[in-house]
């Protein structure tokens, strides 16, 4: 405790959770918790009336759910037993065999596609996109329902030729897939600060306007794609 | 809206609210001259006739629907025979910064010289307080409950469609036939029935006289009118007022004027709560609308203009000025007229028609304080109807509110209505359920459930005053189990409910015998057949409601004690009571612990929600089914209006971490900020209450207009509502959040934890966002303000 209140040294934190337990005001919180498949399905089932009413279901998102394929498969099976619609939101960077086993249990993929150019993908995400593109083709061959989701980040993904390349690629998939544009937003800026992380996005990147989104959407529609944002 | 409507709307919006003594002076004159000459119902009827004959007739420039309760728009009359304001009351009304009623010197003089000297000691309010027990008064002063009828007449009533096919002359004929049928040889009540029926007949004539005076005035204006179009309008207004309410309306315009005269009649005769509610206007007016369109004498546009002129009339009539506690529990100009749209027809078929949509457009166009509107959403109604309503909701007027029409029918059938009457019913005022045109469903007062729990924790003593007003149900430190504590609360509750109902019975008889509503009785089945007044069991159904407040606060308080004292054993009862007594002054960590480390209502957590269900069942058993004096029964409502603020002000610190004096939870909503799992969890939690065993519950949800800025948002809102109603939820309303609220949330996040805002393509808890993003959203909200 210092003059300005409680000081915290993130370096020393072992996420033991004691501070969360004892803090009466709830100032400290651990984001995320350990759950078993049974605990998770209990939580999911609580929303059954909403699923039944809206025709919706559960979306496994992240992080990246495919980093835990065994756990994911267990929960997906529990959902199937309860007739709950299952979607998986993935960046596509996953082990091919693991993805195949998951795909057998999934009704819908939300599949992020950032770049077709491997170099650019490497530059912004740290990995090549070979595996991602292969995985997308594989899922499409398996006739899975897929929504391809394209993050629209001015000066990063919104650069000459990128959306055209994506349009061409998606149009050539064995099974038609609708495209959803995900406009960049600035929420993460706060998170960088909270976790003492350095902000890596170039300055001056602002959320795209509706007009810009419409311009991109109509360019993609030239590839005979269904595009929404 | 067109130019005429724009002018009328602006005039209504800008007109200052003034207190008019016209009615008070006339009623005083009348009683001075006639006291003791007639039976009570005939006296009331003749007083009504006197007002209809004497009061100022106002026909505004541009108006198409005519008639005002006061001498001009927003000039509000008083009802000294019920409540006679003191000079001090009038000064307060004139000088208070909010909900002011301007009182000029002439009005003060009239009160000082004429009105107060005659009525002091003779008013219903004076006589009611004189007749109530000392015990009742002590409990009332402690803020355990409020009393609706201490200054306004029983109300919350809704008219049905009967007078669109039947004029007052035909009603009068029915009344005369009923008098004819009276058998003095065998019916011991024949004499009082005759008095009542005579009064009702006089009231019919009075209302017709009132309309004819409008016809005369309109004809006179027409003679001098230079503008040809306006001249024709005035002539038409005159012909409408000659036709209705004496006879049934023949077209759309006459039908609107018909309702308006009925409305004025009922709110002139007495000051019943919630003014008067028109019921299912889309259904009642639709045959006239369809017929006039077919004949080519009306277009959708001209119908809309008439409806908008009609809508504005409600806003010209602020609530009669209240005094004392009642002003605190309901501090607003709003008189709670609430128009129902949609629902099901008496035969069970879909009740939505083209007028339902047109009236939603009218609400959107006019959006004044009054009237409020709601949709009665049945599973039989199309999604198009719900979505049309959602598009108005997103504008943030707070209405239309949304009701579960099928649930309302089930509630009414459970409480003994025929299914046709139930389907023809709906909701009025805030959320209360009733069979329109056939039921007196009277709100009798709010019940401060957390306060009753506080008194349980003090073994019958009110810690605020030190007065012993409850039972000795045991010292809490001696309770070995949670069940013992709960049982003490149950007994304490029963004690206060008994006192409340005993007082109600007396007040009910006072209204039945001293203040009959003879004009209203003409319009409510079966008052004519029974020869009994609306206030005396004349209606087909006679329900009393007690409205329970603070379910969130008491649930979380019980949960905190159960967990920390009885289960975990980490807190001594005495330590807790000390902390409550000192308003957590030296126990901030304990306060935070109780607030943050206790399962709380509103998160779909069965631990807390289970306690809510148990409290609900206890309230229900204490109240539901008890008889009133009119052959009807008590049921419970779960709504607060603004009473949760008053109730909080008389309540010390509570075991849920709430500080003394701050508001208790409102409606059936969780405690402000206690719900952290989003709107679906709130819906799940509040639906665990058995809404079908109530006569109405109230759920508020907050949102920023941007959450609904596209069709997807509208779809989601619609699905949320439909799901809530699948779970038998009764009502939900959506409040827009403005920039000031967001700023307050920045400095007081603990009060706004549940505030959800649209961030980008998604929504998040406002308090979980960083300052920079919060500021951005505040700027955006201000930009969107209207």
Interface residues (C-beta under 8 A of the other chain):
Chain A: X24 X25 X26 X46 X47 X49 X50 X52 X53 X54 X56 X182 X183 X185 X186 X187 X189 X190 X193 X194 X207
Chain B: X589 X590 X591 X592 X593 X596 X597 X604 X680 X681 X684 X716 X719 X720 X722 X723 X726 X727 X759 X760 X761 X764 X769 X770 X772 X773 X776
